[in-house]
């Protein structure tokens, strides 16, 4: 029985004591290329996002007047979002219209 444990211990040391190391190569990520959507859509979406980020910051600082101002600006930007310029399959466009309508409600 002692020989069995000795061989098992020796096998464990040999298996775990390997000096072989594999190198992990960093694969550079592809930079963001030009958007597939039109410039008109990108500009209107940028306006929505800018107003959203201002609104988020105003909630953090608890500024009621700025919250009301940017909430109104964001609603106007969502309503004027150029979804007809959105490129993609019908499901993407329908989802975007649904989300825009739910934000306006």
JOZIUR-V777761 format. One record per backbone hydrogen bond with DSSP energy under -0.5 kcal/mol. NH is the residue of the N-H (numbers start at 1). CO is the residue of the C=O. If there is no record, write none. Layout:
((NH	CO) (NH	CO))
This chain:
((5	1) (6	2) (7	3) (8	4) (9	5) (10	6) (11	7) (12	8) (13	9) (14	10) (15	11) (16	12) (17	13) (25	23) (27	25) (28	26) (38	85) (42	38) (43	39) (44	40) (45	41) (46	42) (47	43) (48	44) (49	45) (50	46) (51	47) (52	48) (53	49) (54	50) (55	51) (56	52) (57	53) (58	54) (59	55) (60	56) (61	57) (62	58) (63	58) (64	62) (67	63) (68	64) (69	65) (70	66) (71	67) (72	68) (73	69) (74	70) (75	71) (76	72) (77	73) (78	74) (79	75) (80	76) (81	78) (83	81) (85	82) (86	83) (92	89) (93	89) (94	90) (95	91) (96	92) (97	93) (98	94) (99	95) (100	96) (101	97) (102	98) (103	99) (104	100) (105	101))
